[in-house]
Amino acid sequence: MKINPTFSSMIREIRENSLKDREHSRRIVHWVEDHRLRSGAGKALVFILPTRGCSWALSKSGGCSICGYIYDNPQQPDFDIMLESFQKILEDTIESEWEYSLKLFTSGSFLDKKELPLEIQKKILKESSKYDQIKEIVLESRPEYVTDAVLQNIAENTEISKIEIAIGLESANDDILQNSINKGFFWDDFVKAAEKTREKGAKIKAYLLFKPPFLSEYDSIQDILESVSKIVELGVDTVSINAISIHRGTFLSQLFEKQMYRTPWLWSLLHLCREIKEQYPDLRLICDIVAGGSERGAHNCGTCDKDIIAILKEFTVTQDSDILDEEIKCSCKTEWKGFLFSEKISNSEMLNKY
């Protein structure tokens, strides 16, 4: 069994109460940001498509313990309006002088036919293929939707070498997937999806979650490093470290509100990027910080937060590891070390580096 029934039941109860307030309609959300393409610096055009939302979150499992994106999805999506808006935004936004990564997010799985019908997937991919400036197309999905038939559909409607399937793996540790996140799949499921994706000529991206519930800061650092090692061995093209932020209507939000959980330290993320890039210099490493500098996102003391966030953003765009070595002096670094020690860390190689 890939879920812990007791844990899953608790998550489902919280989810069902919060789903009552979900909106009935919503427009496409989009924005442009600086981005590191494989070819160099460029732009990312990011879409949040208003589908019905993640099937796992809507299932009897209750979904993931940390994710509240389902509350931003409409109960009744209008695909005609979606397609019309998508086409117009592409026309108005794509500029000839830039190369783009097109990120097609749904707050669920783009490849889930229940969430985004196959015909709509086809039309979106065909429309995207009209623009030579779009060099990469990122599609988020859970591994169970990465099938031969779905990958064939992609290949028939766009150049599959441009495609990167992004999977929220979160951790390569099955115990964490089951008992901290309620992910509903295991490492082997990710491996099968990754191998299938690469066989068809597409690329694979793995999201890793930093500091899921029930893990100490130190243990989560170790888990990220161990997970990256397994992911690199598998041949994954891109790794994105996603620091926890507190979403409303989740199991984690209840822990946070009871003061039973502290969001991650920015010092830890800086350390992780240094360690990973030092060991795997050719890996495209992304560090995504939502709500950074706030109590509900990764933060330090408030004084040095903006400086560290700026460094991590610049590193993500440039992939220049020298940026990570920029010295930042702040008294809270000592507090961070003490925090790790308070989690019963007596001696570690990591702490001796600072």
C-alpha positions in Angstrom: 0.0 0.0 0.0 1.4 3.4 -1.0 -0.5 5.4 1.5 -0.8 5.4 5.3 -4.6 5.0 5.8 -4.7 6.9 9.1 -2.6 9.8 7.8 -4.6 9.9 4.6 -7.9 10.0 6.5 -6.7 13.1 8.5 -5.7 14.9 5.3 -9.0 14.0 3.5 -11.1 15.5 6.4 -9.2 18.8 6.3 -9.5 18.8 2.5 -13.2 18.2 2.3 -13.9 21.0 4.7 -11.8 23.5 2.7 -13.1 22.4 -0.7 -16.5 23.8 0.1 -15.2 27.4 -0.5 -13.6 26.7 -3.9 -14.3 29.1 -6.7 -16.5 28.2 -9.7 -14.6 30.0 -12.5 -11.2 31.5 -13.0 -9.2 33.1 -15.8 -5.7 32.0 -17.0 -2.9 33.3 -14.8 0.3 34.0 -16.6 3.6 35.9 -16.2 7.1 36.3 -17.8 10.2 35.9 -15.7 14.0 35.6 -16.4 15.0 32.0 -16.9 18.0 29.7 -17.6 17.4 27.7 -20.7 19.8 25.0 -21.8 21.0 27.3 -24.5 21.6 30.2 -22.1 19.8 33.1 -20.5 16.2 33.7 -21.7 12.7 34.1 -20.5 10.0 31.8 -19.1 6.4 32.3 -20.0 4.5 30.7 -17.2 0.8 29.7 -17.5 -1.5 28.4 -14.7 -4.3 26.8 -16.7 -7.7 26.8 -14.9 -8.5 23.1 -15.0 -10.6 21.3 -12.4 -7.4 20.6 -10.5 -5.3 17.7 -9.3 -7.2 14.3 -9.4 -5.1 13.1 -6.4 -6.2 16.0 -4.3 -9.8 15.4 -5.3 -9.6 11.7 -4.6 -10.5 9.8 -1.4 -6.9 9.9 -0.4 -7.2 13.6 0.4 -4.1 14.4 -1.7 -0.7 15.7 -0.4 -0.3 16.9 3.1 1.4 20.1 2.1 -0.5 21.2 -1.1 -3.3 23.7 -1.3 -3.2 24.5 -5.0 -6.5 22.7 -5.6 -8.3 25.6 -3.9 -7.2 27.9 -6.8 -8.8 25.7 -9.4 -12.4 26.2 -10.6 -15.0 23.6 -10.1 -16.3 24.1 -13.7 -13.5 24.9 -16.2 -14.4 26.4 -19.5 -11.9 25.0 -22.1 -13.1 27.2 -25.0 -12.4 30.4 -23.1 -9.1 28.8 -21.9 -7.9 28.1 -25.4 -9.0 31.5 -26.7 -7.1 33.2 -23.9 -4.1 31.0 -24.3 -3.8 31.9 -28.0 -4.1 35.6 -27.4 -1.6 35.7 -24.6 1.0 33.9 -26.8 0.4 36.4 -29.6 0.7 39.4 -27.3 3.6 38.2 -25.2 6.2 36.3 -27.3 8.9 38.7 -28.5 11.2 37.9 -31.4 14.4 38.8 -29.7 14.0 36.3 -26.8 14.1 32.5 -26.5 11.5 31.1 -24.2 10.7 28.2 -21.9 6.9 27.7 -22.0 5.7 26.3 -18.6 2.3 24.9 -18.8 1.0 24.3 -15.2 -2.4 23.3 -14.0 -1.9 23.0 -10.3 -2.3 19.3 -11.0 -1.2 17.2 -14.0 -1.2 18.5 -17.6 -1.2 14.9 -18.8 -4.2 13.8 -16.8 -7.0 13.3 -19.3 -9.6 13.8 -16.6 -8.1 17.1 -15.8 -7.2 18.3 -19.3 -8.9 16.3 -22.1 -6.6 14.9 -24.7 -8.1 17.1 -27.5 -7.3 20.2 -25.4 -3.8 19.0 -24.8 -3.3 18.6 -28.5 -4.6 22.1 -29.3 -2.4 23.7 -26.7 0.7 21.9 -27.9 -0.1 22.6 -31.6 -0.5 26.3 -30.8 2.7 26.4 -28.9 4.5 24.8 -31.8 3.8 27.8 -34.0 6.4 29.9 -32.2 10.1 29.3 -33.1 11.1 31.4 -30.1 9.7 28.6 -27.8 12.7 26.3 -27.3 11.5 24.4 -24.2 8.0 23.3 -23.1 7.5 22.1 -19.5 4.5 19.9 -18.6 3.9 19.0 -15.0 2.4 15.6 -14.2 2.2 12.8 -11.7 4.1 9.7 -12.9 1.0 7.6 -13.5 -0.1 9.8 -16.4 3.2 9.4 -18.2 2.2 6.6 -20.6 3.3 5.5 -24.0 0.0 6.7 -25.5 0.3 10.2 -23.9 3.9 10.6 -25.0 3.0 9.5 -28.5 0.2 12.2 -28.5 2.8 14.8 -27.5 5.2 13.7 -30.3 2.4 14.0 -32.9 1.6 17.5 -31.9 5.0 19.2 -31.2 8.7 18.5 -31.3 9.2 16.1 -28.4 12.8 17.0 -27.9 11.6 20.4 -26.6 9.4 18.7 -24.0 10.4 18.4 -20.3 8.1 16.4 -18.1 8.2 17.8 -14.6 7.3 15.5 -11.8 6.8 16.4 -8.1 8.9 13.5 -6.8 9.5 15.4 -3.5 11.8 12.7 -2.1 13.4 9.5 -3.3 12.6 8.0 0.2 9.4 5.9 0.1 8.8 6.3 3.9 8.8 10.1 3.5 6.5 9.9 0.4 4.1 7.8 2.4 4.2 9.1 5.9 5.1 12.8 5.5 3.6 13.8 2.2 0.9 11.2 1.3 2.2 11.3 -2.2 0.4 8.1 -3.4 3.4 6.8 -5.4 6.9 5.5 -4.7 10.4 6.1 -6.1 10.0 3.1 -8.5 7.0 4.8 -10.1 9.1 7.9 -10.8 11.9 5.7 -12.2 9.5 4.1 -14.7 8.0 7.4 -15.8 11.5 8.9 -16.2 12.8 6.0 -18.2 9.8 6.0 -20.5 10.1 9.8 -21.0 13.7 9.6 -22.0 13.1 6.7 -24.3 10.7 8.8 -26.3 13.1 11.7 -26.6 11.7 14.1 -24.0 13.5 15.3 -20.9 12.7 14.9 -17.3 12.6 17.3 -14.3 12.3 16.4 -10.7 10.9 18.6 -8.0 12.3 17.9 -4.5 10.5 19.2 -1.4 12.6 20.8 1.3 11.4 20.1 4.8 8.1 18.1 4.6 6.2 17.6 7.9 7.8 15.3 10.5 11.4 15.9 9.2 13.9 18.0 11.1 15.7 20.7 9.1 18.9 18.6 9.2 17.2 15.3 8.2 15.6 17.1 5.3 19.0 18.5 4.1 20.3 14.9 4.2 17.3 13.6 2.3 17.6 16.2 -0.4 21.3 15.3 -0.9 20.5 11.6 -1.0 17.6 12.1 -3.4 19.7 14.2 -5.8 22.3 11.5 -5.9 19.7 8.9 -7.0 18.1 11.3 -9.4 21.4 12.2 -11.1 22.3 8.5 -11.4 19.0 8.0 -13.2 19.9 10.7 -15.8 17.4 13.4 -14.9 18.0 16.6 -16.7 16.8 19.2 -14.2 16.3 19.3 -10.4 14.2 21.9 -8.7 14.5 22.3 -4.9 11.1 23.6 -3.7 11.2 25.0 -0.2 8.0 24.5 1.8 5.5 27.4 2.0 2.4 27.1 4.1 -0.8 26.6 2.0 -4.2 27.1 3.5 -6.5 24.2 4.1 -3.7 21.6 4.5 -2.5 19.2 7.1 0.8 21.2 7.3 -1.1 24.5 7.8 -2.7 23.0 10.9 0.7 22.0 12.3 2.0 25.5 11.5 -0.9 27.3 13.2 -0.3 25.1 16.3 3.3 26.2 16.3 4.4 22.7 15.7 6.3 23.5 12.5 8.8 26.1 11.4 9.3 26.8 7.7 12.9 26.3 6.4 15.9 28.5 6.9 17.3 30.3 3.8 20.8 29.4 5.1 19.9 25.7 4.6 18.9 26.3 1.0 22.1 28.2 0.3 24.0 25.3 1.8 22.2 22.8 -0.3 22.8 24.6 -3.6 26.5 24.9 -2.8 26.8 21.2 -2.0 24.8 20.0 -5.0 26.5 22.3 -7.5 29.9 21.4 -6.2 29.2 17.7 -6.6 27.2 17.9 -9.9 28.5 21.0 -11.7 26.6 20.1 -15.0 23.2 19.6 -13.4 20.7 22.3 -14.1 19.7 23.2 -10.5 16.8 25.4 -9.6 15.9 26.7 -6.2 12.3 27.9 -6.0 11.3 30.0 -3.0 7.6 30.9 -2.7 6.8 33.4 0.0 10.5 33.8 0.7 11.3 36.1 3.6 7.9 35.7 5.2 6.9 33.5 8.2 4.9 31.2 5.9 7.9 30.7 3.6 11.6 30.0 3.9 13.1 32.8 6.0 16.0 33.8 8.3 15.8 36.7 10.7 14.5 39.3 8.2 17.7 41.3 8.0 19.6 39.0 5.5 16.6 37.4 3.8 16.5 39.6 0.7 20.2 39.2 0.1 20.1 35.4 0.2 16.9 35.2 -1.9 18.6 37.5 -4.5 21.7 35.3 -4.6 19.6 32.1 -5.1 17.5 33.8 -7.8 20.6 34.9 -9.7 22.2 31.5 -9.3 19.1 29.8 -10.7 19.2 32.0 -13.8 22.9 31.9 -14.4 23.9 28.5 -13.0 27.1 30.3 -11.9 28.1 28.6 -8.7 30.6 31.4 -7.8 27.5 33.5 -6.9 26.8 31.1 -4.1 30.1 31.9 -2.4 29.3 35.5 -1.9 29.8 36.2 1.7 26.8 37.3 3.8 27.4 38.3 7.3 24.5 38.1 9.7 24.2 37.1 13.4 21.3 34.7 12.6 23.8 32.3 11.0 24.8 31.4 14.5 21.1 31.0 15.4 20.6 28.7 12.4 23.5 26.5 13.6 22.0 26.5 17.1 18.6 25.5 15.6 20.3 22.5 13.9 22.0 21.5 17.1 18.7 21.8 19.0 17.5 19.0 16.7 20.0 16.8 18.5 22.9 17.2 16.0 26.1 16.7 17.9 28.6 16.9 15.1 28.4 17.1 11.3 30.7 17.9 8.5 28.2 20.4 7.2 28.4 22.6 10.3 32.2 22.5 10.3 32.2 24.2 6.9 30.9 27.5 8.3 
